[in-house]
């Protein structure tokens, strides 16, 4: 059996593009859930302690395996969301962890 995989996404939301943020997050969350993801935690960062750029959002999801996560981000449906994603976030990092 494949090892479960954890998706971690950290971002700096662009406050001037909240419409793009709402559009991206609502559509991306559907794709992530359809890809087998289950939300473990979704957080708004309230205090920045260490690091160069304060984050505004933090998401943790669990997936059946690495290919499930990669499949979402390589899908044609997800690729259509990239222009909205690029407007919605000043910075976005997505990781797979075990």
C-alpha positions, 0 to 999 in steps of 0.5 A: 500500500502506498504511503499517504501524502500530505499537501502543505500550501502556504501563501500571501494573498493579494488583497487587491485581488479578492475576487480572483482569490475566491474564484481560485480557492473555490474551484481548486478546493473542488479539484483537490477533494475530487483528487482524493484530498481531505482537509486537515487544517485551513488557517489564517495566519494571525501573527508572523514570528520568524521569516522574511515575508509574512504569510496570510494563509496555510492549508494542510490536506491528506491524500492517498499518495503522491501521484494523487496530488501531482495528478491534480496540479497536472490536470487540464482543469487545474491549469485553467485556474492558473491565471486566477491563482497568479492574481490571487496570491503574491506568493504561493508555495505548495509542498508534498510531505511525508 
